[in-house]
Amino acid sequence: QIWIKGWRNQATLLDGFSVGEVISVTPVNAKVGLEGRTELFLTRFSTVTKKN
């Protein structure tokens, strides 16, 4: 599992998805989070597609 974060308009891209679903997200920015885990951040060009 990995965290995906979206702010403002990008947050609506994640509406309708649930924890545990397999999705494809492109493009994203990856950063190390506060707990040392990689977190993905949506960009204004990101698209989210359900895979399962």
C-alpha positions, 0 to 999 in steps of 0.5 A: 500500500502507498499513500496518494494525496491530492489537494484542492481540485486534485482531491476530487480525482480520488472520489469514489475509490476505496482503500485497497482498490488497485488503481493506476495514477499518472503522473505523480510526484513522489516524496518521503513522508513524515513516517519515512514512507513514500507518498505520492502527490497528484499533479494538475495533470494526473489521471486516476484509473481503476484497475480491478 
